[in-house]
Amino acid sequence: MATLQIVANNSSRYPAAAAASKPAVAMSALRMWSAVVGSTLGAFMAVLNIQIVNASLADIQGAIGAGKDDGGWISTSYLIAEIVVIPLSGWLAQVFSVRKYLLTNAVLFLIFSVACAFATNLQQMIVLRAIQGFAGGVLIPMAFTIIITLLPKPKQPIGLALFALSATFAPAIGPTIGGYLTENFGWQFIFYVNLAPGLLMVGMLWASLDRAPMKLGLLAKGDWPGIITMAIGLAALQTVLEEGNKEDWFGSDFIVRLSVIAVVSLTLFLIIELKTAHPLLNLRLLVRRNFGFGIVANVLLGVALYGSAFVLPIYLSRIQGYNSEQIGMVLAWTGIPQLLLIPLVPRLMKRFDVRLLIAVGFSLFAASNFMNVHMTGDYASDQLFWPNVIRAVGQALVFAPLSAIATAGIEQENAGSASALFNMMRNLGGAVGIASLQTFLTKREQFHSNILTNSVSVFEEATRDRVAKLTAYFMNHGVSDQAVATHKAVVAIALKLRKQANITAFSDTFFLLGVALLVALLATLLLKKPGHLSGGGAH
């Protein structure tokens, strides 16, 4: 009863997503779908800009004179700004109105996308990417909020399927687009590519969203302690996750200090949100069975979704020597099937229990990773084709049903909090996944390298025979000094051992991703079917 009273008081003072929900009755179907499509297009571009830049990072670093280590901040600055603004968006939309807030950030996103193409040094690029990320981060939760507040329940699966294109299709297709544009036109075009769809997005939102007065008075009544502690905590945590592996984790004073700041700030944020009568985010939603277990599954989906999009390009580049365009063509098969299947998911949700669809999706996604656990030096694009297709089908089946069942029963006044939490936790899961996999990959490569090196000894006849054959090979191919040829033979064997250790480490990494998805599958088994869903579809 106390919780209900708080929610009631909170909705009267901060009517979350009220500006989005009020037009639901009056607006025509055309305007309603224009708002949904326009906002999901914005979310798609915001997510796409993570992977599309990562695919071209080496070219950007070279063009602006950034070192390999410092160049990582081109992505990190975007991600930090994005993850900080996502939980703020519901409240800021109330302050400035959904129309003004969404349109302003959509325009800013396009302006700073183009500005990034004109950056001449690392400092400029970091600042421009941070502002782009702050504007783009708004587009993700606002699209989700518009779907669950504007659309009637029977139409929400369609809206969530559209949103899935941004959440799962965009990360998959990002390297393909980024690689193609960079190799054929130059890295600047990965920022120009936002213009055409971005102008369409702005036009659709301008025509569909109702005007509403701003409520600047809410700024004075805002949950500022919660906002400040959350922003500091998330920024510090994201930086730790992005830079930890490079800085040797807790061997670095910088990472230790940031970790302490993150733990203290986020702990204070949790205390503030649970004690204040008017919290920025209604964390009590997490104790609801479907939303809580849905968040758990969503976090692990983020781990696997962004983790696999991180691991595959590194494998193809490091082991197979692929360039960015070739990597993009391999990863295209994690995206193209989704583009074909996602539009069919709403129909499947009407015919089958959504929990079954989620379980099948996670099972297929897990299986696609387990298919990669026996990799060899010849494991390349042909061998990755079916695992990538199966991964694409699994991802397509998971997202919309999981979003629907997790947010079913969420009241209009809690839509902003639900959207912020659901999208923030998936992105945070992705950050945790990438950071964990970076470290796991490094440690497993060292582990396998030690085992393989110890198994090769000059006292073994097979080793001496191999060195002798390679020495003869090098002397027959232009090396006249036997000592130099022998040295080259030893180096060649060491490189081959290192390559095999790397391949085995990648196999272990895919196994770990598969296990994470099986845990997500277990979480979905604890979901219950909401009353308004019958066979997965809405009445």
C-alpha positions as semicolon CSV with decimal commas, in nm:
position;residue;x (nm);y (nm);z (nm)
1;M;0,000;0,000;0,000
2;A;0,289;0,234;0,084
3;T;0,445;0,169;-0,254
4;L;0,118;0,241;-0,432
5;Q;0,085;0,566;-0,243
6;I;0,435;0,671;-0,343
7;V;0,362;0,586;-0,706
8;A;0,038;0,781;-0,691
9;N;0,209;1,084;-0,540
10;N;0,494;1,054;-0,787
11;S;0,260;1,040;-1,085
12;S;0,082;1,355;-0,980
13;R;0,406;1,542;-0,931
14;Y;0,609;1,382;-1,210
15;P;0,361;1,232;-1,459
16;A;0,620;1,008;-1,626
17;A;0,579;1,000;-1,999
18;A;0,256;1,191;-1,958
19;A;0,330;1,401;-2,259
20;A;0,369;1,086;-2,463
21;S;0,066;0,913;-2,321
22;K;-0,191;1,192;-2,341
23;P;-0,207;1,201;-2,721
24;A;-0,270;0,825;-2,732
25;V;-0,646;0,873;-2,744
26;A;-0,664;1,170;-2,978
27;M;-0,397;1,109;-3,240
28;S;-0,475;0,928;-3,563
29;A;-0,323;0,592;-3,649
30;L;-0,104;0,758;-3,911
31;R;0,043;1,006;-3,664
32;M;0,080;0,738;-3,397
33;W;0,279;0,509;-3,626
34;S;0,476;0,804;-3,760
35;A;0,587;0,879;-3,404
36;V;0,677;0,516;-3,341
37;V;0,866;0,466;-3,668
38;G;1,042;0,803;-3,640
39;S;1,155;0,741;-3,282
40;T;1,271;0,384;-3,350
41;L;1,466;0,509;-3,651
42;G;1,643;0,746;-3,411
43;A;1,717;0,462;-3,167
44;F;1,854;0,255;-3,457
45;M;2,099;0,529;-3,556
46;A;2,206;0,587;-3,195
47;V;2,296;0,218;-3,146
48;L;2,444;0,189;-3,496
49;N;2,691;0,466;-3,415
50;I;2,857;0,250;-3,153
51;Q;2,952;-0,038;-3,384
52;I;2,994;0,160;-3,704
53;V;3,268;0,371;-3,543
54;N;3,436;0,074;-3,376
55;A;3,470;-0,092;-3,718
56;S;3,665;0,208;-3,846
57;L;3,853;0,306;-3,531
58;A;4,199;0,233;-3,672
59;D;4,139;0,461;-3,973
60;I;4,002;0,741;-3,753
61;Q;4,298;0,713;-3,514
62;G;4,543;0,745;-3,802
63;A;4,360;1,042;-3,954
64;I;4,348;1,251;-3,635
65;G;4,689;1,144;-3,501
66;A;4,560;0,945;-3,203
67;G;4,763;0,665;-3,048
68;K;4,625;0,314;-3,024
69;D;4,558;0,342;-2,650
70;D;4,417;0,696;-2,653
71;G;4,202;0,628;-2,959
72;G;3,974;0,409;-2,749
73;W;3,832;0,726;-2,597
74;I;3,660;0,798;-2,929
75;S;3,418;0,517;-2,843
76;T;3,437;0,550;-2,464
77;S;3,329;0,916;-2,461
78;Y;3,018;0,830;-2,667
79;L;2,927;0,534;-2,444
80;I;2,974;0,726;-2,118
81;A;2,748;1,011;-2,233
82;E;2,489;0,766;-2,367
83;I;2,463;0,553;-2,054
84;V;2,438;0,862;-1,829
85;V;2,158;1,027;-2,026
86;I;1,940;0,716;-2,073
87;P;1,804;0,712;-1,714
88;L;1,760;1,091;-1,721
89;S;1,549;1,098;-2,035
90;G;1,211;1,014;-1,882
91;W;1,233;1,301;-1,635
92;L;1,381;1,552;-1,883
93;A;1,102;1,467;-2,129
94;Q;0,854;1,578;-1,863
95;V;1,044;1,901;-1,803
96;F;1,082;2,006;-2,167
97;S;0,791;1,805;-2,319
98;V;0,840;1,494;-2,529
99;R;0,819;1,687;-2,857
100;K;1,077;1,955;-2,775
101;Y;1,311;1,717;-2,596
102;L;1,310;1,449;-2,865
103;L;1,328;1,686;-3,163
104;T;1,605;1,896;-3,008
105;N;1,820;1,594;-2,938
106;A;1,748;1,442;-3,278
107;V;1,871;1,760;-3,447
108;L;2,175;1,784;-3,215
109;F;2,259;1,422;-3,291
110;L;2,270;1,496;-3,664
111;I;2,468;1,818;-3,622
112;F;2,735;1,658;-3,409
113;S;2,745;1,348;-3,628
114;V;2,854;1,568;-3,918
115;A;3,085;1,769;-3,690
116;C;3,272;1,449;-3,595
117;A;3,376;1,409;-3,960
118;F;3,559;1,744;-3,940
119;A;3,753;1,670;-3,620
120;T;4,126;1,729;-3,669
121;N;4,264;1,597;-3,339
122;L;4,177;1,354;-3,060
123;Q;4,056;1,620;-2,816
124;Q;3,804;1,759;-3,065
125;M;3,682;1,411;-3,154
126;I;3,631;1,312;-2,789
127;V;3,426;1,624;-2,713
128;L;3,217;1,593;-3,029
129;R;3,156;1,221;-2,974
130;A;3,051;1,285;-2,613
131;I;2,792;1,542;-2,722
132;Q;2,677;1,311;-3,001
133;G;2,640;1,030;-2,747
134;F;2,449;1,252;-2,504
135;A;2,200;1,343;-2,778
136;G;2,188;0,991;-2,923
137;G;2,136;0,835;-2,582
138;V;1,806;1,021;-2,554
139;L;1,672;0,858;-2,871
140;I;1,694;0,501;-2,733
141;P;1,472;0,515;-2,420
142;M;1,235;0,771;-2,573
143;A;1,156;0,532;-2,860
144;F;1,085;0,255;-2,610
145;T;0,867;0,487;-2,399
146;I;0,666;0,602;-2,701
147;I;0,600;0,240;-2,799
148;I;0,469;0,133;-2,457
149;T;0,266;0,451;-2,400
150;L;0,128;0,551;-2,741
151;L;0,049;0,208;-2,886
152;P;-0,249;0,009;-2,763
153;K;-0,162;-0,332;-2,615
154;P;-0,254;-0,531;-2,930
155;K;-0,013;-0,321;-3,138
156;Q;0,279;-0,311;-2,897
157;P;0,444;-0,632;-3,030
158;I;0,475;-0,462;-3,369
159;G;0,632;-0,155;-3,210
160;L;0,870;-0,369;-3,004
161;A;0,967;-0,562;-3,317
162;L;1,059;-0,231;-3,480
163;F;1,259;-0,136;-3,171
164;A;1,439;-0,472;-3,193
165;L;1,591;-0,351;-3,519
166;S;1,779;-0,090;-3,316
167;A;1,867;-0,318;-3,025
168;T;1,986;-0,630;-3,211
169;F;2,002;-0,558;-3,585
170;A;2,199;-0,231;-3,555
171;P;2,495;-0,383;-3,362
172;A;2,505;-0,671;-3,612
173;I;2,498;-0,459;-3,926
174;G;2,717;-0,174;-3,792
175;P;3,055;-0,332;-3,882
176;T;2,925;-0,415;-4,232
177;I;2,822;-0,056;-4,304
178;G;3,128;0,091;-4,131
179;G;3,371;-0,138;-4,311
180;Y;3,219;-0,077;-4,653
181;L;3,206;0,302;-4,618
182;T;3,558;0,327;-4,475
183;E;3,720;0,106;-4,740
184;N;3,539;0,266;-5,036
185;F;3,470;0,629;-4,940
186;G;3,670;0,717;-4,629
187;W;3,599;0,715;-4,256
188;Q;3,416;1,050;-4,266
189;F;3,122;0,884;-4,439
190;I;3,040;0,675;-4,131
191;F;2,922;1,004;-3,980
192;Y;2,759;1,142;-4,297
193;V;2,548;0,825;-4,327
194;N;2,325;0,952;-4,047
195;L;2,201;1,250;-4,247
196;A;1,940;1,097;-4,481
197;P;1,762;0,875;-4,226
198;G;1,810;1,145;-3,964
199;L;1,624;1,407;-4,167
200;L;1,345;1,156;-4,226
201;M;1,331;1,091;-3,851
202;V;1,308;1,461;-3,769
203;G;1,033;1,510;-4,027
204;M;0,824;1,221;-3,891
205;L;0,861;1,334;-3,531
206;W;0,783;1,696;-3,622
207;A;0,461;1,592;-3,796
208;S;0,343;1,341;-3,534
209;L;0,427;1,454;-3,181
210;D;0,180;1,688;-3,013
211;R;0,294;2,019;-2,878
212;A;0,287;2,046;-2,502
213;P;0,397;2,318;-2,260
214;M;0,729;2,283;-2,084
215;K;0,725;2,232;-1,708
216;L;1,044;2,406;-1,608
217;G;0,922;2,420;-1,251
218;L;1,002;2,050;-1,225
219;L;1,372;2,138;-1,243
220;A;1,355;2,284;-0,894
221;K;1,172;1,976;-0,766
222;G;1,401;1,724;-0,934
223;D;1,575;1,440;-0,755
224;W;1,910;1,616;-0,782
225;P;2,097;1,405;-0,525
226;G;1,989;1,097;-0,722
227;I;2,078;1,257;-1,057
228;I;2,425;1,364;-0,941
229;T;2,519;1,035;-0,773
230;M;2,385;0,833;-1,066
231;A;2,570;1,041;-1,328
232;I;2,900;1,026;-1,140
233;G;2,861;0,654;-1,062
234;L;2,766;0,548;-1,415
235;A;3,036;0,763;-1,577
236;A;3,302;0,619;-1,345
237;L;3,177;0,262;-1,392
238;Q;3,165;0,291;-1,771
239;T;3,518;0,431;-1,776
240;V;3,643;0,145;-1,556
241;L;3,482;-0,110;-1,786
242;E;3,613;0,052;-2,104
243;E;3,968;0,123;-1,984
244;G;4,021;-0,148;-1,720
245;N;4,181;-0,412;-1,939
246;K;4,416;-0,163;-2,104
247;E;4,521;-0,023;-1,764
248;D;4,572;-0,367;-1,604
249;W;4,261;-0,330;-1,391
250;F;4,336;-0,290;-1,021
251;G;4,707;-0,268;-1,088
252;S;4,630;0,089;-1,193
253;D;4,569;0,364;-0,935
254;F;4,345;0,537;-1,190
255;I;4,115;0,234;-1,215
256;V;4,115;0,180;-0,837
257;R;4,011;0,540;-0,770
258;L;3,738;0,529;-1,034
259;S;3,611;0,196;-0,898
260;V;3,579;0,341;-0,547
261;I;3,397;0,645;-0,687
262;A;3,160;0,419;-0,884
263;V;3,080;0,193;-0,586
264;V;3,024;0,481;-0,343
265;S;2,819;0,691;-0,589
266;L;2,595;0,407;-0,707
267;T;2,540;0,284;-0,350
268;L;2,430;0,634;-0,250
269;F;2,208;0,647;-0,559
270;L;2,030;0,325;-0,459
271;I;1,976;0,452;-0,103
272;I;1,845;0,787;-0,226
273;E;1,609;0,631;-0,482
274;L;1,459;0,390;-0,227
275;K;1,412;0,655;0,041
276;T;1,297;0,963;-0,150
277;A;0,927;1,013;-0,214
278;H;0,990;1,134;-0,570
279;P;1,275;0,927;-0,716
280;L;1,434;0,977;-1,056
281;L;1,379;0,605;-1,123
282;N;1,122;0,382;-0,959
283;L;1,354;0,098;-0,857
284;R;1,065;-0,084;-0,693
285;L;0,972;-0,203;-1,042
286;L;1,263;-0,446;-1,011
287;V;1,081;-0,651;-0,747
288;R;0,799;-0,725;-0,989
289;R;0,853;-1,080;-1,106
290;N;0,843;-1,031;-1,481
291;F;1,026;-0,701;-1,488
292;G;1,296;-0,821;-1,246
293;F;1,369;-1,150;-1,422
294;G;1,328;-0,973;-1,756
295;I;1,604;-0,730;-1,654
296;V;1,831;-1,022;-1,558
297;A;1,776;-1,184;-1,898
298;N;1,818;-0,845;-2,069
299;V;2,153;-0,780;-1,899
300;L;2,283;-1,119;-2,013
301;L;2,144;-1,051;-2,361
302;G;2,350;-0,731;-2,363
303;V;2,658;-0,927;-2,253
304;A;2,621;-1,176;-2,539
305;L;2,492;-0,929;-2,799
306;Y;2,771;-0,674;-2,764
307;G;3,025;-0,934;-2,653
308;S;2,989;-1,144;-2,968
309;A;2,993;-0,828;-3,183
310;F;3,323;-0,743;-3,009
311;V;3,490;-1,087;-3,026
312;L;3,419;-1,183;-3,388
313;P;3,586;-0,882;-3,555
314;I;3,894;-0,924;-3,336
315;Y;3,917;-1,293;-3,431
316;L;3,880;-1,222;-3,802
317;S;4,136;-0,941;-3,790
318;R;4,393;-1,103;-3,561
319;I;4,376;-1,463;-3,682
320;Q;4,255;-1,440;-4,041
321;G;4,398;-1,098;-4,132
322;Y;4,066;-0,961;-4,264
323;N;4,025;-0,589;-4,329
324;S;3,724;-0,394;-4,205
325;E;3,520;-0,450;-4,523
326;Q;3,582;-0,826;-4,519
327;I;3,488;-0,840;-4,150
328;G;3,171;-0,649;-4,228
329;M;3,073;-0,897;-4,497
330;V;3,112;-1,189;-4,254
331;L;2,908;-1,014;-3,985
332;A;2,638;-0,920;-4,234
333;W;2,496;-1,270;-4,184
334;T;2,421;-1,183;-3,823
335;G;2,210;-0,894;-3,949
336;I;2,041;-0,982;-4,279
337;P;1,832;-1,273;-4,141
338;Q;1,712;-1,046;-3,859
339;L;1,588;-0,790;-4,109
340;L;1,375;-1,063;-4,268
341;L;1,261;-1,236;-3,949
342;I;1,191;-0,951;-3,705
343;P;0,882;-0,829;-3,897
344;L;0,735;-1,180;-3,853
345;V;0,791;-1,191;-3,476
346;P;0,464;-1,010;-3,383
347;R;0,270;-1,282;-3,568
348;L;0,465;-1,550;-3,385
349;M;0,381;-1,374;-3,057
350;K;0,012;-1,412;-3,140
351;R;0,042;-1,782;-3,216
352;F;0,281;-1,899;-2,945
353;D;0,352;-1,837;-2,579
354;V;0,605;-1,552;-2,569
355;R;0,807;-1,744;-2,308
356;L;0,854;-2,025;-2,560
357;L;0,979;-1,781;-2,823
358;I;1,226;-1,630;-2,575
359;A;1,348;-1,976;-2,471
360;V;1,395;-2,085;-2,834
361;G;1,573;-1,757;-2,911
362;F;1,817;-1,786;-2,622
363;S;1,875;-2,154;-2,704
364;L;1,962;-2,074;-3,066
365;F;2,182;-1,781;-2,964
366;A;2,365;-2,006;-2,715
367;A;2,399;-2,284;-2,974
368;S;2,555;-2,042;-3,225
369;N;2,832;-1,972;-2,974
370;F;2,883;-2,337;-2,883
371;M;2,927;-2,410;-3,256
372;N;3,247;-2,202;-3,241
373;V;3,422;-2,385;-2,957
374;H;3,632;-2,611;-3,181
375;M;3,803;-2,346;-3,392
376;T;4,114;-2,411;-3,601
377;G;4,344;-2,194;-3,809
378;D;4,119;-2,257;-4,110
379;Y;3,804;-2,139;-3,929
380;A;3,699;-1,833;-4,132
381;S;3,402;-1,688;-4,320
382;D;3,267;-2,015;-4,457
383;Q;3,278;-2,189;-4,121
384;L;3,119;-1,888;-3,947
385;F;2,826;-1,868;-4,189
386;W;2,585;-2,104;-4,011
387;P;2,675;-1,996;-3,656
388;N;2,610;-1,637;-3,763
389;V;2,276;-1,719;-3,926
390;I;2,162;-1,917;-3,620
391;R;2,276;-1,632;-3,396
392;A;2,071;-1,389;-3,605
393;V;1,756;-1,603;-3,576
394;G;1,805;-1,638;-3,201
395;Q;1,850;-1,264;-3,148
396;A;1,546;-1,184;-3,359
397;L;1,327;-1,420;-3,157
398;V;1,442;-1,293;-2,817
399;F;1,416;-0,917;-2,804
400;A;1,055;-0,821;-2,883
401;P;0,897;-1,104;-2,676
402;L;1,132;-1,033;-2,383
403;S;1,049;-0,661;-2,396
404;A;0,677;-0,735;-2,415
405;I;0,664;-0,974;-2,122
406;A;0,898;-0,764;-1,904
407;T;0,700;-0,442;-1,949
408;A;0,351;-0,596;-1,948
409;G;0,147;-0,438;-1,672
410;I;0,375;-0,134;-1,637
411;E;0,158;0,169;-1,565
412;Q;0,179;0,482;-1,779
413;E;0,332;0,679;-1,491
414;N;0,610;0,420;-1,459
415;A;0,681;0,390;-1,833
416;G;0,975;0,632;-1,816
417;S;1,143;0,439;-1,533
418;A;1,079;0,104;-1,701
419;S;1,221;0,225;-2,032
420;A;1,528;0,379;-1,867
421;L;1,604;0,072;-1,657
422;F;1,546;-0,178;-1,938
423;N;1,766;0,002;-2,190
424;M;2,032;0,117;-1,944
425;M;2,081;-0,233;-1,803
426;R;2,115;-0,388;-2,150
427;N;2,381;-0,132;-2,242
428;L;2,552;-0,181;-1,907
429;G;2,545;-0,555;-1,965
430;G;2,717;-0,493;-2,297
431;A;2,987;-0,284;-2,131
432;V;3,043;-0,547;-1,862
433;G;3,048;-0,820;-2,126
434;I;3,308;-0,651;-2,347
435;A;3,531;-0,565;-2,049
436;S;3,506;-0,918;-1,911
437;L;3,571;-1,081;-2,248
438;Q;3,875;-0,860;-2,313
439;T;4,032;-0,979;-1,990
440;F;3,915;-1,338;-2,033
441;L;4,058;-1,352;-2,385
442;T;4,395;-1,219;-2,267
443;K;4,417;-1,456;-1,970
444;R;4,315;-1,763;-2,170
445;E;4,565;-1,681;-2,444
446;Q;4,838;-1,664;-2,179
447;F;4,716;-1,991;-2,025
448;H;4,715;-2,182;-2,353
449;S;5,042;-2,023;-2,463
450;N;5,215;-2,150;-2,147
451;I;5,078;-2,501;-2,198
452;L;5,181;-2,515;-2,565
453;T;5,525;-2,363;-2,500
454;N;5,596;-2,613;-2,223
455;S;5,507;-2,896;-2,457
456;V;5,769;-2,785;-2,710
457;S;6,127;-2,864;-2,604
458;V;6,457;-2,870;-2,790
459;F;6,519;-3,203;-2,618
460;E;6,229;-3,352;-2,816
461;E;6,327;-3,508;-3,145
462;A;6,006;-3,383;-3,314
463;T;6,094;-3,025;-3,222
464;R;6,454;-3,056;-3,345
465;D;6,328;-3,213;-3,666
466;R;6,082;-2,930;-3,720
467;V;6,349;-2,663;-3,658
468;A;6,581;-2,841;-3,901
469;K;6,319;-2,853;-4,176
470;L;6,230;-2,486;-4,133
471;T;6,597;-2,391;-4,126
472;A;6,646;-2,574;-4,455
473;Y;6,337;-2,402;-4,598
474;F;6,467;-2,053;-4,513
475;M;6,815;-2,133;-4,649
476;N;6,653;-2,247;-4,973
477;H;6,461;-1,921;-4,991
478;G;6,730;-1,657;-4,973
479;V;6,882;-1,685;-4,623
480;S;7,254;-1,771;-4,655
481;D;7,353;-1,767;-4,286
482;Q;7,253;-2,090;-4,108
483;A;7,233;-1,918;-3,766
484;V;6,991;-1,658;-3,907
485;A;6,786;-1,930;-4,073
486;T;6,771;-2,127;-3,747
487;H;6,661;-1,814;-3,560
488;K;6,387;-1,752;-3,816
489;A;6,277;-2,116;-3,777
490;V;6,247;-2,080;-3,399
491;V;6,054;-1,752;-3,438
492;A;5,817;-1,916;-3,690
493;I;5,742;-2,197;-3,446
494;A;5,683;-1,946;-3,165
495;L;5,444;-1,746;-3,382
496;K;5,255;-2,060;-3,476
497;L;5,223;-2,154;-3,108
498;R;5,103;-1,802;-3,028
499;K;4,844;-1,820;-3,305
500;Q;4,716;-2,155;-3,182
501;A;4,695;-2,021;-2,825
502;N;4,490;-1,727;-2,956
503;I;4,256;-1,955;-3,150
504;T;4,197;-2,174;-2,845
505;A;4,134;-1,863;-2,632
506;F;3,869;-1,746;-2,880
507;S;3,706;-2,090;-2,859
508;D;3,694;-2,059;-2,479
509;T;3,543;-1,712;-2,512
510;F;3,260;-1,837;-2,732
511;F;3,195;-2,114;-2,480
512;L;3,166;-1,852;-2,204
513;L;2,916;-1,653;-2,411
514;G;2,710;-1,967;-2,463
515;V;2,703;-2,034;-2,087
516;A;2,590;-1,674;-2,019
517;L;2,299;-1,724;-2,258
518;L;2,199;-2,048;-2,088
519;V;2,181;-1,855;-1,759
520;A;1,957;-1,601;-1,937
521;L;1,744;-1,893;-2,053
522;L;1,704;-2,007;-1,691
523;A;1,589;-1,655;-1,594
524;T;1,321;-1,664;-1,865
525;L;1,184;-1,991;-1,725
526;L;1,085;-1,794;-1,414
527;L;0,871;-1,548;-1,612
528;K;0,496;-1,581;-1,595
529;K;0,256;-1,513;-1,880
530;P;0,072;-1,182;-1,826
531;G;-0,306;-1,189;-1,827
532;H;-0,337;-0,982;-2,145
533;L;-0,118;-1,219;-2,348
534;S;-0,277;-1,525;-2,499
535;G;-0,048;-1,755;-2,690
536;G;0,198;-1,469;-2,683
537;G;-0,021;-1,231;-2,875
538;A;-0,230;-0,948;-2,736
539;H;-0,606;-0,955;-2,753
